[in-house]
């Protein structure tokens, strides 16, 4: 029988080079093992917008309004701050829908509103992904979970 002794280090005990390696080795730690986008999709759903699928690399998003656009606008105004892009979108289309008397025009404006709102949510998804994959957030995750590393930054 043999015994092997390995010195292990917490993230903060590593050299800067080893920390950089650990971060690079785990660049997807916050996005690969859970559905990081669920809370954004759930929020959209509560407003009356179903996000069916999205692809950040291709900058595409598919979905549809599941509620009357006036109700979606009301919910956005009640739940999102004035500096939020969805709030600005809602105000713009509230005016457009309010000025319109023709049902054909209202259908067209509703489709434009749906598209604009989906783009706002694609932007939110992209921002969340960028945050979760930033060096600072990966470092926070490695620290918070108390992982052990070898001297070169390899997760043990």
N, C-alpha and C positions, 0 to 999 in steps of 0.2 A: 504494500500500500504506500501511496505517496501523498503528501500534503502540499498543496500549492497555496501560497499566500499572495493575495493581490491587494494593493493599496487602492482604495476607492475614495473619490472626492465628490463633494457637493459642487454644484455648478459654480457658486461664488468662490470656491477654492481653486478653480482651474486657472491656468495662464490665459492670457487674451487669445493666443493662438488656439488653444484647446477649446475655449468658449466659442470662438468663431466656427470651429469644426463641428462642435455639438449643434450649434444653431443651423448650420448648413445641412448637416445630416438629418435634421428633423424639421425641415422647412414646411412640411405638410402636416405637422402634428395637430394643428388646430382645425384642419379642414378635411382630413382623410378618414377619420374614424367616427364621425357623427354627421348628422345633417345640419350643418352650420346655418343653412338658409331657412330652416323651418319657421323660426320666429318672424322672419320677414314675410314669408308666404302666409302665415297665420294672421298677421296684422292686415295684410291686403285683403284676405278673405273676410275679416271682420268689417272692413269698409264696404265690401260688395264687389271686390275684384279678385277673380281667381287667376293666379299665376300657374299656368299648366306646365310650362317648361321654359328653361333659359339656358343659354350657352354664353359664358363670359368671353371666351376667346373670339367667338364669332359675333359678339355683341348683338345677340338675338334674344327675344323674349316673346312668348306666346301666352295668351290668356284672354279673358273676357270679363265684362261686367256681368255680375249676377244679380244686381239690384238696379233700380231706376237711377239714372245719372243724378237726378236732383237729390236723392237720398244719399248717394255716395258723396256728393259735394257737402251735404249737411254733416255727415259723419267726419269727413276730413276736417272741416272747419271746427268741429267740436273737439277733435282729438289730436290734431297736428298743429304745431306752432306756426306763426306767421312767417318765419324764416325758412320753413320747410318747402322744398320744391313742390310737393304734392299740394300744399296749401295754395301756392301761387298758381298752380295749374287749375285747381278747383275754382279759384276766384275768376280766372280768365274765362273758363268755360261756363261758369254760373252766369256771367254777363252775356255770353254768346247764346246760351239756352234761354235766358230771360228775354232777350230781344227778339227771339224768333217766334213767328206765328205759324209758319209753314211746316207741316209734319215731315215732309221730305227733307227739308233743311235741318230739322231737329235730328233726324236719323243720321245724317251726315256729320253733324256736330257731335253727336253721341259717339260715333266711331272715331272721330278725331280725339275726343276726350279720352276714350279707352286707350288709344295708341299713346297719347301723351302720358297718361298715368302709368302705363306699362313701362315706358321709357324711364319715368321717375323711379320705378321699382327696380329696373335693371341697374340704374345708377346706384341705388342703395345696396343692391347685391354686390356690385363691383367694389364699392367702398368697404363693405363688411369683409369681403375676401381679402382685399389689400391690407386691411387692418390685421386680420387674423394671420396673415403670412408675413407680416413685418418682423424684422429682427427683434424689435423691442417686445412684441407680443409673444413670439416664440421663446425668448429668454424668460419672460414672466411665467410662461407655462412650465418650462423646465425647472425653474426655481420653486414654483408653487407646488409641484408634484414631488419635490424632494428626491428626484432621481439621483442615482449614484453613477459616476463616470470613472473610467480609467484616466490616467494622467494625460493621455492624448485627446481626451474629449469623447471617447467612445462610450456609449450608454452600456451599463453593465446589467 
